[in-house]
Amino acid sequence: MAGDKSDGNWTYGTYLELDRLLQLQGDERGVSRDEMHFIIVHQTFELWFKQVIKELEGVRDQLGASSVPEEAIPSCVHGMRRVTEIFQLMAHQWGVLETLTPQGFLAFRDGLGTASGFESYQMRELEIVLGLTPEMRGSNFDPLNQFRKIAEKDPTQKHALDRLIRANEKPSLHEVVRAWVHRTPIMGSNPGDEGDMEVVSKYVNDHLDAFERHSKDQEAAMMLSGGMPPEAIKARFEGARIQVRDFLLPNGQFDRSRAGLLFIESYRELPLLTWPRALVDAVVELEEAMVKWRHAHARMVERIIGRRVGTGGSSGVDYLDATAAYRVFTDLWGIRTVLVRPELRPRIERPEFYSFSSVSD
């Protein structure tokens, strides 16, 4: 194999194994230009999925350590931003596929049989690594069950099932991010410190008081505008206050992960929080890029096949539109709802704790 060169005496072709790579586009079947185009675009997606999985696993493993060194966070941010750029690039690739006309696709579509992007095991692995659950999908769909059926039908695909099982046995990126945020020092207090529960509880309650003041200021301003009936305004803002309280105090108990996230977002200008808030931003940017990629996928499919049933028997565009509603990192999105104006934030305790520099003897 070309990959066995131990002396480093590569050529461009042997290093990239181009001969093998360029034999995988169906030339031996005499595919048309349109079908080769279709194959190459999807093969390119799968190559990018491979890189995305590797990046996300690296970030997950770094953040999943019991103690995450500060110098590891920039590396995690870099990895997340790379994945975001990949998804933005892949969103543009749907535009390339849109050069395939509806008639051009129909000319070879029946030859695909039941083969469908729904069967991309790397996409399912990517979702598992991120932490997408059946509940987040809003359905009972389980990728492991899907690939058990595929492996029964085609035993050569058992390796795909094995990969998904292994991925499912490890903590997800969602779980390790939540655990990492849980360890955020709040008002100078760390988990396990004496009195930490009281410090965090006071911070959350002080913030809720600030949110109520902020909310009532907004309610009063809207009352003056006369744009809505007063009772409707009151009901809307009261509902918002209940929603925020339930978010920060689920079941009446404070959630330290959400409190940590709130602290990072509220005081993001503090030097010690520079990289933590960059990581939070990077996770949100990644999920946003994925949502846009899924939406672009749905619009491309609708443009080419309309509302036909998908090749794998799915509902086609309706299914793809549903995937654009997936959210894994719901707390990172939800925290924006609970923020208040900077001057209303609880006064920061131990500000020197969050400074890059310290006074030496």
N, C-alpha and C positions, 0 to 999 in steps of 0.2 A: 504493500500500500504506500501511496505517496506520503502519508502521515508518519511513516516509520523512519524518515530521514533523521539520523542522529548527528550527522556532521553539520547540520544547518545549511547545507548546500541547496537551498531552495531556489526554484524559479517562481514567478508569479503564479503560474498555473498549478505547480505541484503544491505550493503553500496553501492555496485556496481549494485544492482538489477540484479544479474546474471541469476536468473531463468527466468525473462522476456526477458533479452537480448539473452539468448541461445535458445529461442523458435522462433527466427526470421530468421532462416536459411533454412527453407523449409523441415525440417525433416518429417512433416506430409504429404508432397507430395511425399516422397520417392525419393528425389533428389539423383543423383549420386555424387561420390566424386568430379568429375570435376565441376559439377554445384554448389555444396556447396562451393567449392574453389572460383568460379566466384562470388558468392553472397557475401561471407565474404570479399573478397578484395574490392568490391564496397561499402559495408556497412562501412568498415574501412575508405575509402575515405570520405564518408558522415560525419562520426564522426569527422574527422580532419577538414572538411569544417566548421563544427559547431564551432570548436575552433578558426579557422582562422577568421571567421566573427566576433566573439566576440573580438578577439585581435585587428582587424582592426577598429572596431567601437570604441573601447577604445582609440586608437591612434587618430582617426579622431576627437573624442569629445574633447580630450585634446588640440590638435593643433587648433581646431576650435574656441577656446575661443578668445575673443577680445584682451586679453592680456595673453600671455602664459608665466608663470613663468619659470625661468631658470631650476628649479629643476624638471619640468615636462618633459624636453627633454630626460634625461637618461631613464625615464620610457617608453617613446615613442620608443627610440632606442631599448630597451630591447624587447618590444612587436614586433617590426618589425623583429628583429633577430630571435625571436621564430618562427614567421611565415615562415621565410626563412628556418629554420631547418625542419619545418614540410613539406614544399614543397620538400626539398631535400630527406627527408625520403619517401615521396610519390613517388618520381621518382624511388627510389629503389624498391618500391612495384610493379611497372610495371614488374620488373624482376621476381618477384614471379608469376605474372599472366602468364608470358611467359612459365612457365612450363606446361601450358595448350596447348596440341597439336592442330593443325588445325582440325583433325578428332574428337578429344575430344570435341572441341567447337561445331562443326557441329552437334554432336549427340543431343545437347539440344537447339541449336540456334533458330530453328523455334518455339520452345515453348515460346520464349520471345515476339513473336508477334511484335508489333511496339514499344515496350518499348526500350528506348535508353538513354544513358548517356546525350544526347542532352537535355533531359527533367529534368536534375538535377536542381531543383529550388535553392538549396543552391549555386551551382556553378554560376548561374545567379545572385543571390544576392551578392555573393562575388565580381563579376565583377562590379556590380552597385556601391557597397561600394568603390571599388577602383577608379571608374570613367571612365570605358570603355564605349565609346559611339559608335553608329552605324558608325560614320565617322572613328573612330579608327579601327573598324572591317573591313573597306573597303567594306561594304555591307549595305543593307537596313534592315538587321535583327534587330528586336526590341524584347527583351525578354518579355516586357509587352504584346505585341500582341500575342506572342507565347503562353503565359500562359492564356491569355483570351480565346484562342481557346481550350486549354487543359481543362480549367474550364467549358467551354460550353459542352465539350464532357463528362467530368467526374466532376460533381459538388463537389465531395469530395476533389478536388484539389483547390477549391477556396481560401483556406487558403494560398496556395503558391502564388497565384496572389496578395493577400492582403499584404503579406510580401514584395513582390517586389515593390508594389506601395509605401508602407511606406519607403522602402530603397531609392527609387527614389526621394522622397520628401525632403530628407536631403542632405546637402552638401556632396560631395564625398571626399575621401582622397586626390585625385588629386587637387581638388579646395582648400582644407584647407592647403595643403603643399605649393601651389602656393601663397596663401595669407600670409602664415607664412614667406616664403622667401622674399616676397614683403617688409616686415617690417625689413629686415636686415639693420643695420646701415652701411652705405657706407662712407668711409673716415670720420667716426665720425658723420655723418649726418643721422638723422632718418626721416621717412616720417612725414610730418607736420612741420618739423623744417623750420625756415625761410631760404630761399635759397637752400632748399634740391634739387629742380629740377635742379638748376645750378650745384650743386656739383656732382650729379649723371650723368648729361649730360657731364660734363668735364671728369669724370672718364671713361665713356664709350668711348668717342672720343679719350682720351689718350690711352686707351687699343687698340682701332682700329688702331691707328698710330703704336703702338708697334707690333701688329699682322702683319701689312703690312711690317715692317722692317724684322720681323722674316721670313715671307713668302718669301720675296725677297732674303734673305740669302739662304734659302732652294732652291729657284729657281736657283740661281747662282751656287750653288753646284751641282745641277742636270745637269745644262748645261755643266759643266766641265766633268761630267761622260760620256757623249756621248751616254747614253743608249736609248734616245728618240730623235726624231726630235725637234729642238729648238721651232718651232711654236706650237707643241703639248704641250711642257712643259709650254710655256708662257700661252697658253689657259687654261691649267689645273689649274695653280696657280692663274690666274686672276679669274677663276670661283670660286675657293675656297675663295678668298678675297671678292667677291660679296656675296657669301653664308653667310660668317661670318657677313658682314655688315647688310644683310637682317635679320639675326637672332637677332642681338643686337639692330637693329633699324628697326623693322617691320613697313612698311608704312612710313618710315622716322622719326618715333617717338621712343624715348627710352622706353623700357619696364622695369619698376623698378624690377619686379620679376626676370627677366633674369639677370639684372644687379646685383641684390643681390646674385643670384646663382653664377655668375661669380666671385663676390668678395669673397664669401666663398671658392670656389675652388682655386682661385688664391692665397689667403693668409691663407690657411688652417692651417699653422703652428702657427698662432697667438693664444694665450691662450683663448681669449674670443670666438674664432670660433671652439674650440675643439669639443664641443657637436653638434653645427649646422652641421659641416662637417661630424660628425659621423652619424647624422640622414640622411643626403643626401646619404651617402654611404649605409646606411641600406635600404633605399628605392630602390636604384639601385640593391643591392644584392637580395632583394626580387623579383623584376621584373625579374632579370636574372634567379633566381631559378624557377619562374613560366614558363619562356620560355623553360628552359631545361626540366621541367616536361611535358609540352605540347609536346615537340619534342619526349621525351621518350614514351609518349602515342601513338603518330603516328607510331613510329617504332614497338611498341608492336602489334598494330592492324595490320600493314602491314605484320608482321611475322606470325600472326595467320590466318587472313582472306584474305590477299592479297589486291586486288583492288576491292573487292565486294562492293555493295551498303550497306550503314549502315542500322541497324535494323530500325531506325527511318526515313529512306528514304534519308538520307544525302549522299553526295558523298564519305563518308567513309574517307579513308586516305587523300585524297585531301583536304577535309574540315579540318581535324586535322592539316595537314601541314600549312594551312592558319592561324589557330589560333596561331601557334608558331611565327607568324610575328606580333602579336598584341603588341603594345607599348602604355602604358598609360602616363608614365612620360617622354615624349619625350624631354622636355627641360633638364632634368637631364642627359640624354644620349647625347644630342646635345651639351651641354656646353663643353664637352671634346674637341670638334673640334676647339673651339675658344681660347684655352689656349696658352700662350707663355712661352718661357724660363723664369725662375725666375728673371734673371738679366734684362730682358726687361720689367718687370711689371712696371706700374706707381708707383712712390714713394708713400709709405703709408703716409697718413696725420693723425696726432694725434695718433701716435702709442701707447701712454699711455692709450688711450681709450680702447684698446683691450687687456690690461694686466689684469691678475687676481688680482694683488696687486696694492695698491695705497699708496702714501706718506701721512701720517697723521700728524696733527699738534702736 
